Amino acid sequence: MPIPFRDADELEELGAAAYLTIVPRDEGGGFEGALFVINARGEPLEFTYNRLDVPHTFLWREEDIRRHVQRRLVASLFSICPVAPSVIFCRADEVSSQLFCEDIQVTAPVCRVAPASDIATFAGNEAQESAGTPEALNLFWFPGAPAESTTERRIVDELAQRGLLLEPFARAKAGLDEVYGRKQGPAP
């Protein structure tokens, strides 16, 4: 007699979640970006990356440089990523609300994530939501939070339950360190 079990194939039906990270380069100015795509279990599906140098920074206002670089990096990452995510996450301290509210339009809901202890600004056309597992987070959605019982809400809830609303950003940054040859500290 076979052992009774339940296959979790319905998790595959939820699609993928993408984690966008944009960080300043340590040397020579410019920025690096990565789009790390995982499934609802947190398993990696795709890692797309790029970097952009910003020449002649004296000609730019600081806030304009960051906005310009974010737009160009995101456009390059989205154009080469072979996986279309159900939802896109980015850190509120790395990505401004203007990027998806004004500069880049996508069909998937976009969520800027910030620990509740951080002060984060958000645009009036972003919907704010709180998540409490396993740590308190503020979620800023554009164009709005996914509705209950939608595929997008189900993948967000599954990722939140597994503690995967912030953690994948660390893996994305580790991926950037790996591809650009930076040494990483010892594993904990």
WOZI-V12184 format. One record per backbone hydrogen bond with DSSP energy under -1.0 kcal/mol. CO is the residue of the C=O (numbers start at 1). NH is the residue of the N-H. If there is no record, write none. Layout:
co=CO nh=NH
co=CO nh=NH
This chain:
co=8 nh=11
co=9 nh=12
co=9 nh=13
co=12 nh=15
co=16 nh=86
co=16 nh=87
co=17 nh=38
co=18 nh=89
co=19 nh=36
co=21 nh=34
co=23 nh=32
co=30 nh=25
co=31 nh=52
co=32 nh=23
co=33 nh=50
co=34 nh=21
co=35 nh=48
co=36 nh=19
co=37 nh=45
co=37 nh=46
co=38 nh=17
co=39 nh=42
co=43 nh=39
co=46 nh=37
co=48 nh=35
co=50 nh=33
co=52 nh=31
co=56 nh=59
co=57 nh=60
co=61 nh=65
co=62 nh=66
co=63 nh=67
co=64 nh=68
co=65 nh=69
co=66 nh=70
co=67 nh=71
co=68 nh=72
co=69 nh=73
co=70 nh=74
co=71 nh=75
co=72 nh=76
co=73 nh=77
co=74 nh=78
co=75 nh=79
co=77 nh=81
co=87 nh=18
co=88 nh=111
co=89 nh=20
co=90 nh=113
co=91 nh=94
co=91 nh=95
co=97 nh=101
co=98 nh=102
co=98 nh=103
co=99 nh=104
co=109 nh=88
co=110 nh=142
co=111 nh=90
co=112 nh=140
co=113 nh=92
co=114 nh=138
co=115 nh=118
co=123 nh=126
co=127 nh=141
co=129 nh=139
co=131 nh=137
co=136 nh=116
co=137 nh=131
co=138 nh=114
co=139 nh=129
co=140 nh=112
co=141 nh=127
co=142 nh=110
co=147 nh=150
co=150 nh=154
co=151 nh=155
co=152 nh=156
co=153 nh=157
co=154 nh=158
co=155 nh=159
co=156 nh=160
co=157 nh=161
co=158 nh=162
co=159 nh=164
co=160 nh=163
co=166 nh=169
co=167 nh=170
co=167 nh=171
co=168 nh=172
co=169 nh=173
co=170 nh=174
co=171 nh=175
co=172 nh=176
co=173 nh=177
co=174 nh=178
co=175 nh=179
co=176 nh=180
co=177 nh=182
co=178 nh=181
